[in-house]
Amino acid sequence: MTSTAMQGRVWKFGDQVSGDDGIIDFSAVRDGFGKPFDVPLLKSMCFRRLNPRFPQEVQLGDIVVAGQNFAHHNHIEVSAAIKLSGIAVVVVESCESGFVRRALSQGLPILTVPGITAHVEDGDTITVDPATGRIGLADGSVLQAQQFSDRMLAIWRAGGLVAALQQEFQSPGTNGEPSR
């Protein structure tokens, strides 16, 4: 089995970050329901209200760490914008369960670790492993999150829910039957 640990630079945000009016500007995407994502628009607005440098400076594999009630009031475009920006994983103190599901459906893992923001700073390099829940901090210490279930890992590894379902139903020998 391949490693599921990801190492990246931290972008740190605080508590009560709104998904639709903080991470993105929902008013700019609200007419897109049922249409493909406007990728350049989502990437250009992601986190710019909170950190104007983010859209230009984020790098593939970076990690978002945030406080309590992260991404409240959000639509699928919020997690899509974060994923499309190149963020590999999000670690928060708390968030809505719906955000976790919407993000995972896009292939973006979300882990919750109460108190995480007291242990990281912007620019730190940390390691996050959804399979074990292990968070390796810049100072060498370790925090523990709830590990992903096997099903969550399969969805994440596939790159999202649609890809996971396509793999499951198109696997040789399944005759269209889902695996159990």
SEFI-469921 format. One record per residue (C-alpha): residue number from 1; residue in three letters; x, y, z. Coordinates in nm, 3 decimals. Example, Ala and Ser with C-alpha at 12.3 -4.5 7.8 and 13.67 -1.06 7.14 Angstrom:
+-----+-----+---------+---------+---------+
:   n : res :      px :      py :      pz :
+-----+-----+---------+---------+---------+
:   1 : ALA :   1.230 :  -0.450 :   0.780 :
:   2 : SER :   1.367 :  -0.106 :   0.714 :
+-----+-----+---------+---------+---------+
//
This chain:
+-----+-----+---------+---------+---------+
:   n : res :      px :      py :      pz :
+-----+-----+---------+---------+---------+
:   1 : MET :   0.000 :   0.000 :   0.000 :
:   2 : THR :   0.128 :   0.347 :  -0.085 :
:   3 : SER :   0.182 :   0.618 :   0.172 :
:   4 : THR :  -0.106 :   0.854 :   0.234 :
:   5 : ALA :   0.098 :   1.115 :   0.419 :
:   6 : MET :   0.113 :   1.461 :   0.264 :
:   7 : GLN :   0.368 :   1.725 :   0.354 :
:   8 : GLY :   0.308 :   2.089 :   0.274 :
:   9 : ARG :   0.327 :   2.455 :   0.367 :
:  10 : VAL :   0.054 :   2.589 :   0.597 :
:  11 : TRP :  -0.190 :   2.866 :   0.514 :
:  12 : LYS :  -0.346 :   2.949 :   0.852 :
:  13 : PHE :  -0.691 :   3.101 :   0.897 :
:  14 : GLY :  -0.891 :   3.177 :   1.211 :
:  15 : ASP :  -1.236 :   3.098 :   1.347 :
:  16 : GLN :  -1.578 :   3.154 :   1.187 :
:  17 : VAL :  -1.457 :   3.159 :   0.825 :
:  18 : SER :  -1.762 :   3.171 :   0.598 :
:  19 : GLY :  -1.753 :   2.950 :   0.293 :
:  20 : ASP :  -1.970 :   3.160 :   0.066 :
:  21 : ASP :  -1.859 :   3.504 :   0.180 :
:  22 : GLY :  -1.502 :   3.447 :   0.294 :
:  23 : ILE :  -1.345 :   3.158 :   0.108 :
:  24 : ILE :  -1.525 :   3.248 :  -0.215 :
:  25 : ASP :  -1.770 :   3.517 :  -0.322 :
:  26 : PHE :  -2.085 :   3.311 :  -0.375 :
:  27 : SER :  -2.257 :   3.600 :  -0.553 :
:  28 : ALA :  -2.007 :   3.553 :  -0.838 :
:  29 : VAL :  -2.093 :   3.184 :  -0.887 :
:  30 : ARG :  -2.456 :   3.149 :  -0.778 :
:  31 : ASP :  -2.591 :   3.134 :  -1.135 :
:  32 : GLY :  -2.367 :   2.837 :  -1.217 :
:  33 : PHE :  -2.582 :   2.565 :  -1.059 :
:  34 : GLY :  -2.579 :   2.260 :  -1.282 :
:  35 : LYS :  -2.300 :   2.399 :  -1.500 :
:  36 : PRO :  -1.931 :   2.311 :  -1.504 :
:  37 : PHE :  -1.716 :   2.504 :  -1.258 :
:  38 : ASP :  -1.556 :   2.827 :  -1.378 :
:  39 : VAL :  -1.209 :   2.712 :  -1.273 :
:  40 : PRO :  -1.019 :   3.040 :  -1.332 :
:  41 : LEU :  -1.284 :   3.234 :  -1.138 :
:  42 : LEU :  -1.284 :   2.992 :  -0.843 :
:  43 : LYS :  -0.905 :   2.990 :  -0.823 :
:  44 : SER :  -0.882 :   3.370 :  -0.846 :
:  45 : MET :  -1.125 :   3.433 :  -0.561 :
:  46 : CYS :  -1.024 :   3.152 :  -0.324 :
:  47 : PHE :  -0.937 :   3.304 :   0.017 :
:  48 : ARG :  -0.859 :   3.645 :  -0.137 :
:  49 : ARG :  -1.089 :   3.824 :   0.112 :
:  50 : LEU :  -0.891 :   3.674 :   0.399 :
:  51 : ASN :  -0.543 :   3.681 :   0.245 :
:  52 : PRO :  -0.511 :   3.870 :  -0.086 :
:  53 : ARG :  -0.178 :   3.692 :  -0.156 :
:  54 : PHE :  -0.334 :   3.345 :  -0.150 :
:  55 : PRO :  -0.454 :   3.313 :  -0.513 :
:  56 : GLN :  -0.114 :   3.413 :  -0.651 :
:  57 : GLU :   0.111 :   3.240 :  -0.398 :
:  58 : VAL :  -0.060 :   2.910 :  -0.317 :
:  59 : GLN :   0.133 :   2.610 :  -0.441 :
:  60 : LEU :   0.028 :   2.258 :  -0.529 :
:  61 : GLY :   0.040 :   2.048 :  -0.211 :
:  62 : ASP :  -0.005 :   2.336 :   0.037 :
:  63 : ILE :  -0.221 :   2.276 :   0.345 :
:  64 : VAL :  -0.495 :   2.492 :   0.498 :
:  65 : VAL :  -0.518 :   2.496 :   0.877 :
:  66 : ALA :  -0.810 :   2.683 :   1.031 :
:  67 : GLY :  -1.004 :   2.734 :   1.350 :
:  68 : GLN :  -1.356 :   2.665 :   1.466 :
:  69 : ASN :  -1.665 :   2.660 :   1.245 :
:  70 : PHE :  -1.461 :   2.667 :   0.925 :
:  71 : ALA :  -1.647 :   2.703 :   0.593 :
:  72 : HIS :  -1.989 :   2.750 :   0.748 :
:  73 : HIS :  -2.254 :   2.852 :   0.493 :
:  74 : ASN :  -2.096 :   2.682 :   0.196 :
:  75 : HIS :  -2.183 :   2.529 :  -0.137 :
:  76 : ILE :  -1.987 :   2.278 :  -0.346 :
:  77 : GLU :  -1.797 :   2.564 :  -0.512 :
:  78 : VAL :  -1.618 :   2.634 :  -0.183 :
:  79 : SER :  -1.446 :   2.296 :  -0.162 :
:  80 : ALA :  -1.392 :   2.297 :  -0.539 :
:  81 : ALA :  -1.214 :   2.634 :  -0.517 :
:  82 : ILE :  -0.987 :   2.510 :  -0.237 :
:  83 : LYS :  -0.903 :   2.188 :  -0.425 :
:  84 : LEU :  -0.855 :   2.362 :  -0.760 :
:  85 : SER :  -0.617 :   2.608 :  -0.594 :
:  86 : GLY :  -0.381 :   2.320 :  -0.523 :
:  87 : ILE :  -0.453 :   2.265 :  -0.154 :
:  88 : ALA :  -0.384 :   1.900 :  -0.069 :
:  89 : VAL :  -0.565 :   1.878 :   0.265 :
:  90 : VAL :  -0.752 :   2.097 :   0.513 :
:  91 : VAL :  -0.710 :   2.058 :   0.890 :
:  92 : VAL :  -0.960 :   2.247 :   1.105 :
:  93 : GLU :  -1.065 :   2.269 :   1.467 :
:  94 : SER :  -1.429 :   2.219 :   1.364 :
:  95 : CYS :  -1.660 :   2.242 :   1.064 :
:  96 : GLU :  -2.001 :   2.127 :   0.941 :
:  97 : SER :  -2.025 :   1.760 :   0.846 :
:  98 : GLY :  -2.176 :   1.868 :   0.514 :
:  99 : PHE :  -1.855 :   2.050 :   0.429 :
: 100 : VAL :  -1.655 :   1.734 :   0.496 :
: 101 : ARG :  -1.881 :   1.537 :   0.260 :
: 102 : ARG :  -1.883 :   1.800 :  -0.015 :
: 103 : ALA :  -1.506 :   1.838 :   0.003 :
: 104 : LEU :  -1.441 :   1.464 :  -0.006 :
: 105 : SER :  -1.671 :   1.436 :  -0.307 :
: 106 : GLN :  -1.422 :   1.669 :  -0.479 :
: 107 : GLY :  -1.123 :   1.465 :  -0.359 :
: 108 : LEU :  -1.030 :   1.714 :  -0.084 :
: 109 : PRO :  -0.970 :   1.555 :   0.258 :
: 110 : ILE :  -1.081 :   1.746 :   0.568 :
: 111 : LEU :  -0.953 :   1.645 :   0.912 :
: 112 : THR :  -1.066 :   1.792 :   1.243 :
: 113 : VAL :  -0.824 :   1.846 :   1.529 :
: 114 : PRO :  -0.948 :   2.066 :   1.814 :
: 115 : GLY :  -0.679 :   2.318 :   1.909 :
: 116 : ILE :  -0.469 :   2.276 :   1.591 :
: 117 : THR :  -0.434 :   2.653 :   1.534 :
: 118 : ALA :  -0.239 :   2.694 :   1.859 :
: 119 : HIS :   0.028 :   2.458 :   1.722 :
: 120 : VAL :   0.093 :   2.597 :   1.372 :
: 121 : GLU :   0.185 :   2.923 :   1.204 :
: 122 : ASP :   0.158 :   3.048 :   0.848 :
: 123 : GLY :   0.440 :   2.899 :   0.645 :
: 124 : ASP :   0.511 :   2.602 :   0.874 :
: 125 : THR :   0.569 :   2.271 :   0.701 :
: 126 : ILE :   0.355 :   1.994 :   0.844 :
: 127 : THR :   0.266 :   1.637 :   0.751 :
: 128 : VAL :  -0.093 :   1.511 :   0.745 :
: 129 : ASP :  -0.198 :   1.149 :   0.697 :
: 130 : PRO :  -0.574 :   1.088 :   0.654 :
: 131 : ALA :  -0.527 :   0.710 :   0.681 :
: 132 : THR :  -0.380 :   0.729 :   1.030 :
: 133 : GLY :  -0.503 :   1.072 :   1.141 :
: 134 : ARG :  -0.144 :   1.162 :   1.229 :
: 135 : ILE :  -0.050 :   1.532 :   1.206 :
: 136 : GLY :   0.327 :   1.587 :   1.225 :
: 137 : LEU :   0.401 :   1.946 :   1.328 :
: 138 : ALA :   0.698 :   2.167 :   1.240 :
: 139 : ASP :   0.844 :   2.131 :   1.592 :
: 140 : GLY :   0.842 :   1.752 :   1.565 :
: 141 : SER :   0.540 :   1.697 :   1.788 :
: 142 : VAL :   0.238 :   1.497 :   1.673 :
: 143 : LEU :  -0.136 :   1.560 :   1.703 :
: 144 : GLN :  -0.400 :   1.297 :   1.636 :
: 145 : ALA :  -0.714 :   1.339 :   1.425 :
: 146 : GLN :  -0.983 :   1.082 :   1.355 :
: 147 : GLN :  -0.848 :   0.860 :   1.080 :
: 148 : PHE :  -1.043 :   0.819 :   0.757 :
: 149 : SER :  -1.257 :   0.510 :   0.712 :
: 150 : ASP :  -1.166 :   0.268 :   0.433 :
: 151 : ARG :  -1.452 :   0.409 :   0.221 :
: 152 : MET :  -1.336 :   0.767 :   0.272 :
: 153 : LEU :  -0.981 :   0.665 :   0.175 :
: 154 : ALA :  -1.110 :   0.498 :  -0.141 :
: 155 : ILE :  -1.301 :   0.811 :  -0.243 :
: 156 : TRP :  -1.003 :   1.035 :  -0.170 :
: 157 : ARG :  -0.754 :   0.809 :  -0.351 :
: 158 : ALA :  -0.983 :   0.797 :  -0.655 :
: 159 : GLY :  -0.990 :   1.177 :  -0.668 :
: 160 : GLY :  -1.352 :   1.220 :  -0.562 :
: 161 : LEU :  -1.687 :   1.048 :  -0.536 :
: 162 : VAL :  -1.769 :   1.027 :  -0.907 :
: 163 : ALA :  -1.429 :   0.878 :  -0.988 :
: 164 : ALA :  -1.462 :   0.631 :  -0.697 :
: 165 : LEU :  -1.803 :   0.517 :  -0.817 :
: 166 : GLN :  -1.678 :   0.483 :  -1.174 :
: 167 : GLN :  -1.391 :   0.267 :  -1.051 :
: 168 : GLU :  -1.620 :   0.059 :  -0.836 :
: 169 : PHE :  -1.878 :  -0.007 :  -1.107 :
: 170 : GLN :  -1.631 :  -0.052 :  -1.392 :
: 171 : SER :  -1.393 :  -0.289 :  -1.218 :
: 172 : PRO :  -1.336 :  -0.614 :  -1.407 :
: 173 : GLY :  -1.546 :  -0.901 :  -1.279 :
: 174 : THR :  -1.807 :  -0.690 :  -1.103 :
: 175 : ASN :  -2.070 :  -0.718 :  -1.380 :
: 176 : GLY :  -2.196 :  -0.378 :  -1.273 :
: 177 : GLU :  -2.240 :  -0.497 :  -0.917 :
: 178 : PRO :  -2.094 :  -0.279 :  -0.642 :
: 179 : SER :  -1.824 :  -0.436 :  -0.428 :
: 180 : ARG :  -1.921 :  -0.521 :  -0.074 :
+-----+-----+---------+---------+---------+
//
